[in-house]
Amino acid sequence: MIVLEAIDLAKVYRGGDGGVITILDGVNLEVLRGEMVAVVGASGAGKSTLLHLLGALDQPNRGAVRIGGQSLSGRSDEDLSALRNRSVGFVFQFHHLLREFTALENVMMPLRIAGWPTSRARSRARELLDLVGLGGRTEHKPSALSGGEQQRTAVARALAIDPIVLLADEPSGNLDHMNSERLHDLFAELSRDLEIAMVIATHNRSLAARADRTLLLEDGKLTPADVREVVP
């Protein structure tokens, strides 16, 4: 089952001199339920831009994106926000946890925003923190968590709404080797066990090697690649 689909995506920007800068030029992508896809490429190649388009955070100049069979084209900002909030989870290089709240409260946040009762949101958040190995750290604030624990909390928060798509942008970019490997293992387990479609932009060979497919973004195009050849 195709969960996420991009068709002929193009994205251009106008530079300070008035010239057109092409970031994406005819990108096509299909991601199946439970499939983990790694997108690699040089810094500035457009990996983050691609994730923003796939996750309805930005609009393409040409082409279309479908999430769960629903096209993002022609929707209002409010409609896009609603679709994004119920279908897409995001994990960024920086965890963006709210410092004044505990790990449990951070994971509860998207559920409370979605209107879940407090008791149900708390139960769901505990379940997810257990899932990512932080069942004993629920009442700790971000300052009392290690970098790896903070990022795993961010993963739990991304899973709170039970998304069908998870998008991650350099998720282990700020972690040491040990914490990176633990996070990479977690992504592989989640993809397999929860059957979430994942697209992960990364420079990390170890993470890319865990993916079902590795794609290279270069010159605005997305092509199949051998991780051993394209990631140092």
C-alpha positions, -999 to +999 in steps of 0.1 A: +000+000+000+014+034-011+012+057+019+032+087+007+035+097-029+053+126-047+047+133-083+070+155-105+078+179-075+096+211-084+107+239-061+124+271-071+134+302-052+144+336-065+178+348-054+188+382-043+200+391-079+166+381-092+178+348-107+159+316-102+175+289-080+161+254-087+161+232-056+139+203-068+132+195-104+108+166-111+111+145-080+090+113-079+087+091-049+065+063-036+068+051+000+049+020+012+034+013+046+062+001+069+089+011+045+119+031+056+135+053+029+168+072+035+175+103+014+211+113+012+230+141-006+253+170-001+245+198+022+222+222+003+210+196-021+174+201-010+168+173+015+150+195+040+130+212+013+118+178+001+107+169+036+089+201+040+070+195+008+062+159+017+050+170+051+027+198+039+049+225+056+055+241+022+040+240-013+058+230-046+059+252-076+049+222-096+038+186-089+017+170-062+020+151-029-005+125-017-006+113+019-028+083+026-043+088-009-053+124-002-038+151-024-023+182-007-030+203-038-056+230-036-062+228+001-065+257+025-038+263+051-063+252+077-071+220+058-034+213+053-027+218+090-055+194+100-042+167+076-006+172+087-016+170+124-034+137+121-012+120+095+024+132+098+050+130+125+082+151+124+116+146+140+142+173+135+179+175+141+172+197+172+146+181+194+126+213+201+113+201+234+097+226+257+121+232+285+096+240+312+077+207+307+086+171+316+092+144+290+056+131+297+041+166+292+061+172+260+047+140+245+012+148+257+013+182+241+001+173+205-026+151+220-039+179+242-039+203+212-059+177+193-085+178+221-077+145+239-088+144+276-058+148+300-061+112+314-061+096+279-033+118+267-012+109+297-018+072+293-008+074+256+023+094+264+034+069+290+029+041+265+051+058+239+079+068+264+080+031+274+082+022+237+113+044+232+129+031+264+122+061+286+096+047+309+117+056+339+123+092+328+088+105+323+089+132+350+123+146+340+126+179+322+148+182+291+177+197+311+178+164+331+179+142+300+209+133+279+210+143+242+199+108+232+171+108+257+159+142+245+158+130+209+140+098+218+114+119+236+110+139+204+104+106+186+077+096+211+061+130+206+061+126+168+043+092+173+017+106+197-010+112+170-003+077+155+008+091+122+009+070+090+041+089+079+072+099+099+096+124+084+130+129+100+156+155+091+192+146+103+177+131+135+211+119+148+231+149+136+238+162+171+243+129+189+275+109+197+281+075+182+265+055+210+233+075+211+231+077+174+232+039+171+205+035+197+183+060+178+190+043+145+179+010+160+148+026+173+138+039+138+143+005+123+122-011+150+094+014+147+093+011+110+089-027+113+067-030+143+044+000+138+044-002+100+049+035+096+062+049+063+094+068+070+115+092+050+147+101+067+172+127+054+206+119+067+244+121+062+249+091+085+259+059+067+248+037+096+213+051+096+210+050+058+222+014+058+192+004+080+167+018+055+149-004+030+160+019+002+185+047-001+179+075-026+204+102-037+191+138-041+214+155-065+209+183-091+172+185-081+166+148-089+160+118-067+176+085-079+183+051-063+217+048-047+241+024-030+247+037+005+283+024+003+290+046-027+272+079-018+277+083+020+313+088+033 
